[in-house]
């Protein structure tokens, strides 16, 4: 089983939460990762959202982030997240998905040292 582990830098934009904002933001890009969410509250005309994209021509996120991809197997998530917890590493954010036999995980950490330790764990799986 092959697992790819990369330290990445996201572009992060604080945007209007309005129809069409995502497509305008992504225009001319070819991202591997797109994450977005709106902030709660506010009325429909004043709501804000965040869009994060990788790769980006001008990354601006300072959050240490890993992109982990590969072929999945039963129990892999529990093994990986358990090993991270056992090492005392806190995950700041996580977006994960499995499609067929493959998986993709984007996870952020508070420090580069934590990201490096989590990357080493992922490479041992």
Residue pairs with C-beta under 8 A, 6 or more apart in sequence:
1 70
1 71
1 73
1 125
2 70
2 71
3 68
3 69
3 70
3 71
3 122
3 123
3 125
4 67
4 68
4 69
4 70
5 66
5 67
5 68
5 119
5 122
5 123
6 66
6 67
6 68
7 64
7 65
7 66
7 115
7 116
7 119
8 33
8 54
8 55
8 65
8 66
8 67
8 106
9 54
9 56
9 59
9 60
9 61
9 65
10 33
10 35
10 52
10 53
10 54
10 56
10 59
10 60
10 61
10 63
10 65
11 52
11 53
11 54
11 56
11 57
11 58
11 59
11 60
11 61
12 50
12 51
12 52
12 60
12 61
13 25
13 50
13 51
13 52
14 48
14 49
14 50
15 21
15 25
15 48
15 49
15 50
15 51
16 47
16 48
16 49
17 38
17 39
17 47
17 48
17 49
18 47
21 49
21 51
22 34
22 36
22 51
25 51
25 53
26 34
26 53
29 53
29 56
29 57
31 53
31 54
31 55
31 56
32 54
32 55
32 67
33 52
33 53
33 54
33 67
33 95
33 104
33 106
34 51
34 52
34 53
35 51
35 52
35 53
35 95
35 106
36 49
36 50
36 51
36 52
37 49
37 50
38 47
38 48
38 49
38 50
39 47
39 48
39 49
39 50
41 47
42 48
52 61
54 65
54 67
54 106
63 92
63 93
63 108
63 109
64 108
64 109
64 110
64 111
64 112
64 114
64 115
65 106
65 107
65 108
65 109
65 115
66 105
66 106
66 107
66 108
66 109
66 115
66 118
66 119
66 122
67 104
67 105
67 106
68 103
68 104
68 105
68 106
68 107
68 122
69 102
69 103
69 104
69 105
70 102
70 103
71 101
71 102
71 103
72 98
72 101
72 102
72 103
76 103
76 125
77 96
79 125
80 121
80 122
80 125
81 91
83 121
84 91
84 118
84 121
87 117
87 118
87 121
89 109
89 114
89 117
89 118
90 109
90 110
90 114
91 107
91 108
91 109
91 118
92 107
92 108
92 109
92 110
93 106
93 107
93 108
94 105
94 106
94 107
94 108
95 105
95 106
95 107
96 103
96 104
96 105
96 106
96 107
97 103
97 104
107 118
108 115
109 115
109 118
